[in-house]
Amino acid sequence: MKAAAARVLLTGAAGGIGQAMAARLRAAGAQVLGVGRRPAPEGQPWVQADLSTDDGRIATAAAAAGFGANVVVHAAGVPGFGRLATLPAEQLDAIVATNLVAPMLLTQALLPALLKQPRAQVGFVGSALGRIGLPGFSVYGASKAGLHGFAEALRRELADTTVRVQILGPRSTRTGFNDGAVEAYNRATGTAMDAPEAVAAALLALIESEAAERFVGFPERLAVRLNGVLGAGLDGSFTRHRRHLTPVTGGTTR
Ligand SMILES: NC(=O)c1ccc[n+]([C@@H]2O[C@H](COP(=O)([O-])OP(=O)(O)OC[C@H]3O[C@@H](n4cnc5c(N)ncnc54)[C@H](OP(=O)(O)O)[C@@H]3O)[C@@H](O)[C@H]2O)c1
């Protein structure tokens, strides 16, 4: 739908990408209700909620219904970089809970009200890493791959309703999400990073086009397609990525 007709519930609204999205959507004429764990930025409609909790999701769904949301953008997320062996179990749990389980449960809570709207859209912020498995991003990539699979199935499940399901796949983006270790990995592997404003522009285009999905950046857009066709045939392309990670301990490498 056109931005001027959109009443957007935006999770992760205080984040690097979320702030750029909120600004871009408002500039295009949309109304935006932000969600975040921190207190409301001054003068902005806001729900303060932890989306990894039942209470947080219930409060968010109630506020969205009161606001008359007809577009939902799930942009809340947490990072996770490093070899699997180095990720603490609590961090692994938090990545899956925040990036995958929370958007699924929040969507479930929002759907009854969305289905009463003449038209509605649910957009997920996935990742190129949800379609291309990269060394160092096994758990984060799995959480986003889950989100891409969820969005695809839900899109087909709701195809005969007034609710459209969409997913955006940004590549690496310059926000506080990526620490120095990720930036060094990106430099070492020649991975480009976008400004959050570029991701916000892609989100607006996705919402207005009502397309099923949109990936940001080249060659990532092509790589996503190639990976889908060739799969394991591309395994030899990630030596630089693997070598940049901390060495494996207690095993043999080649
Ligand atoms: N940056 C990248 O390279 C990149 C690339 C591809 C995709 N993405 C995806 O884009 C989205 C936004 O990323 P970003 O770069 O903007 O990251 P960010 O600056 O760290 O923002 C993430 C936001 O998520 C919110 N959040 C995290 N856990 C939450 C919870 N339990 N309940 C409610 N809110 C929670 C945070 O809210 P608080 O303000 O409460 O902390 C924060 O505002 C994420 O889904 C990320 O996976 C990012």
PDBQT file of the ligand as one rigid body, heavy atoms in Angstrom, charges set to zero:
ROOT
HETATM    1  N1  LIG A 301      22.910  -4.256  10.937  1.00  0.00    +0.000 N 
HETATM    2  C1  LIG A 301      23.050  -5.254  10.065  1.00  0.00    +0.000 C 
HETATM    3  O1  LIG A 301      24.162  -5.531   9.553  1.00  0.00    +0.000 OA
HETATM    4  C2  LIG A 301      21.855  -6.059   9.652  1.00  0.00    +0.000 A 
HETATM    5  C3  LIG A 301      21.904  -6.781   8.429  1.00  0.00    +0.000 A 
HETATM    6  C4  LIG A 301      20.801  -7.547   8.051  1.00  0.00    +0.000 A 
HETATM    7  C5  LIG A 301      19.681  -7.590   8.856  1.00  0.00    +0.000 A 
HETATM    8  N2  LIG A 301      19.677  -6.891  10.049  1.00  0.00    +0.000 N 
HETATM    9  C6  LIG A 301      18.474  -6.981  10.882  1.00  0.00    +0.000 C 
HETATM   10  O2  LIG A 301      17.894  -5.687  10.948  1.00  0.00    +0.000 OA
HETATM   11  C7  LIG A 301      17.213  -5.543  12.197  1.00  0.00    +0.000 C 
HETATM   12  C8  LIG A 301      17.639  -4.240  12.859  1.00  0.00    +0.000 C 
HETATM   13  O3  LIG A 301      19.043  -4.281  13.060  1.00  0.00    +0.000 OA
HETATM   14  P1  LIG A 301      19.882  -2.976  13.493  1.00  0.00    +0.000 P 
HETATM   15  O4  LIG A 301      21.115  -3.010  12.708  1.00  0.00    +0.000 OA
HETATM   16  O5  LIG A 301      19.014  -1.788  13.473  1.00  0.00    +0.000 OA
HETATM   17  O6  LIG A 301      20.241  -3.373  14.998  1.00  0.00    +0.000 OA
HETATM   18  P2  LIG A 301      20.219  -2.479  16.346  1.00  0.00    +0.000 P 
HETATM   19  O7  LIG A 301      20.658  -1.112  16.050  1.00  0.00    +0.000 OA
HETATM   20  O8  LIG A 301      20.954  -3.277  17.357  1.00  0.00    +0.000 OA
HETATM   21  O9  LIG A 301      18.669  -2.455  16.704  1.00  0.00    +0.000 OA
HETATM   22  C9  LIG A 301      18.006  -3.612  17.106  1.00  0.00    +0.000 C 
HETATM   23  C10 LIG A 301      16.758  -3.225  17.842  1.00  0.00    +0.000 C 
HETATM   24  O10 LIG A 301      16.094  -4.417  18.275  1.00  0.00    +0.000 OA
HETATM   25  C11 LIG A 301      15.524  -4.156  19.521  1.00  0.00    +0.000 C 
HETATM   26  N3  LIG A 301      15.366  -5.352  20.329  1.00  0.00    +0.000 N 
HETATM   27  C12 LIG A 301      16.285  -6.334  20.550  1.00  0.00    +0.000 A 
HETATM   28  N4  LIG A 301      15.788  -7.242  21.399  1.00  0.00    +0.000 NA
HETATM   29  C13 LIG A 301      14.522  -6.835  21.703  1.00  0.00    +0.000 A 
HETATM   30  C14 LIG A 301      13.507  -7.348  22.537  1.00  0.00    +0.000 A 
HETATM   31  N5  LIG A 301      13.667  -8.498  23.245  1.00  0.00    +0.000 N 
HETATM   32  N6  LIG A 301      12.353  -6.675  22.634  1.00  0.00    +0.000 NA
HETATM   33  C15 LIG A 301      12.172  -5.520  21.959  1.00  0.00    +0.000 A 
HETATM   34  N7  LIG A 301      13.084  -4.983  21.143  1.00  0.00    +0.000 NA
HETATM   35  C16 LIG A 301      14.261  -5.634  21.035  1.00  0.00    +0.000 A 
HETATM   36  C17 LIG A 301      16.474  -3.213  20.209  1.00  0.00    +0.000 C 
HETATM   37  O11 LIG A 301      15.672  -2.479  21.108  1.00  0.00    +0.000 OA
HETATM   38  P3  LIG A 301      16.232  -1.723  22.396  1.00  0.00    +0.000 P 
HETATM   39  O12 LIG A 301      16.308  -0.323  21.915  1.00  0.00    +0.000 OA
HETATM   40  O13 LIG A 301      15.204  -1.961  23.391  1.00  0.00    +0.000 OA
HETATM   41  O14 LIG A 301      17.571  -2.334  22.721  1.00  0.00    +0.000 OA
HETATM   42  C18 LIG A 301      17.028  -2.369  19.075  1.00  0.00    +0.000 C 
HETATM   43  O15 LIG A 301      16.343  -1.156  18.947  1.00  0.00    +0.000 OA
HETATM   44  C19 LIG A 301      17.536  -6.795  13.012  1.00  0.00    +0.000 C 
HETATM   45  O16 LIG A 301      16.461  -7.703  12.870  1.00  0.00    +0.000 OA
HETATM   46  C20 LIG A 301      18.766  -7.361  12.316  1.00  0.00    +0.000 C 
HETATM   47  O17 LIG A 301      18.848  -8.766  12.481  1.00  0.00    +0.000 OA
HETATM   48  C21 LIG A 301      20.721  -6.123  10.446  1.00  0.00    +0.000 A 
ENDROOT
TORSDOF 0
